[in-house]
Amino acid sequence: MMDLYANIAFIVLVLSLCLCFYRLLVGPSLPDRVVAMDTITTVIIAMIAVYCMKVKSAIFYDAILVLSILGFVGTVSMAKFLGKGGRIFGE
């Protein structure tokens, strides 16, 4: 039964990933692309977590932690960049 639920979750996550890639490529503005990239990171983390539950192994939990930290730092840095009007070194 768990395999069925994991397969359904994978299908939903792959569909979500495809929609996020579409928004990343076609997004009308840079903030839309930043949110799409953050969502892609979150979906990949969810896919790894579902895979770990499916195979009953905790070997990839470290990868989930690293991806979470990198996604957070990337999103915060892009928010700071966009908040300054696109300047890296503000005066």
C-alpha positions as CSV (number, residue, x, y, z in Angstrom):
1,M,0.0,0.0,0.0
2,M,2.9,2.4,0.8
3,D,4.3,1.8,-2.7
4,L,1.1,2.9,-4.3
5,Y,1.0,6.1,-2.2
6,A,4.6,6.8,-3.0
7,N,4.0,6.3,-6.7
8,I,1.1,8.7,-6.6
9,A,3.2,11.2,-4.7
10,F,5.9,10.9,-7.3
11,I,3.4,11.5,-10.1
12,V,2.1,14.6,-8.4
13,L,5.6,15.9,-7.7
14,V,6.8,15.4,-11.2
15,L,3.7,17.3,-12.5
16,S,4.5,20.1,-10.1
17,L,8.1,20.1,-11.2
18,C,7.1,20.4,-14.8
19,L,4.9,23.3,-14.1
20,C,7.6,25.0,-12.1
21,F,10.1,24.6,-14.9
22,Y,7.6,26.2,-17.2
23,R,7.3,29.2,-14.9
24,L,11.1,29.3,-14.6
25,L,11.5,29.5,-18.4
26,V,8.5,31.6,-19.3
27,G,8.1,33.7,-16.2
28,P,7.3,37.3,-17.0
29,S,9.5,38.8,-14.3
30,L,12.6,38.0,-12.2
31,P,10.7,37.5,-8.9
32,D,8.5,34.9,-10.7
33,R,11.6,33.0,-11.7
34,V,13.1,33.2,-8.2
35,V,9.9,31.8,-6.7
36,A,9.8,29.1,-9.3
37,M,13.5,28.1,-8.5
38,D,12.7,28.0,-4.8
39,T,9.7,25.8,-5.5
40,I,11.8,23.5,-7.6
41,T,14.2,23.1,-4.7
42,T,11.3,22.3,-2.4
43,V,9.8,19.8,-4.8
44,I,13.2,18.0,-5.2
45,I,13.5,17.8,-1.4
46,A,10.0,16.3,-1.3
47,M,10.9,13.8,-4.0
48,I,14.0,12.7,-2.0
49,A,11.9,12.4,1.2
50,V,9.2,10.2,-0.6
51,Y,12.0,8.1,-2.0
52,C,13.5,7.6,1.4
53,M,10.1,6.5,2.8
54,K,9.6,4.2,-0.1
55,V,12.8,2.3,0.3
56,K,12.7,2.6,4.1
57,S,16.2,4.2,4.3
58,A,17.5,7.4,5.9
59,I,20.6,7.6,3.8
60,F,19.5,10.8,1.9
61,Y,18.4,12.9,4.8
62,D,21.8,14.7,4.8
63,A,21.1,15.6,1.1
64,I,17.7,17.0,2.2
65,L,19.3,19.1,4.8
66,V,22.0,20.5,2.5
67,L,19.4,21.3,-0.2
68,S,17.2,23.0,2.3
69,I,20.0,25.3,3.5
70,L,21.2,26.1,-0.1
71,G,17.6,26.9,-1.1
72,F,17.1,29.2,1.8
73,V,20.4,31.0,1.3
74,G,19.7,31.4,-2.4
75,T,16.2,32.8,-1.9
76,V,17.3,35.2,0.8
77,S,20.2,36.5,-1.3
78,M,17.9,37.0,-4.3
79,A,15.4,38.8,-2.2
80,K,18.1,41.1,-0.9
81,F,19.3,41.6,-4.5
82,L,15.8,42.5,-5.7
83,G,15.1,44.6,-2.7
84,K,18.1,46.9,-3.6
85,G,16.8,47.4,-7.1
86,G,19.2,45.0,-8.8
87,R,22.4,46.5,-7.4
88,I,24.9,44.2,-5.7
89,F,26.9,46.8,-3.9
90,G,24.5,49.5,-2.8
91,E,25.7,52.9,-1.7
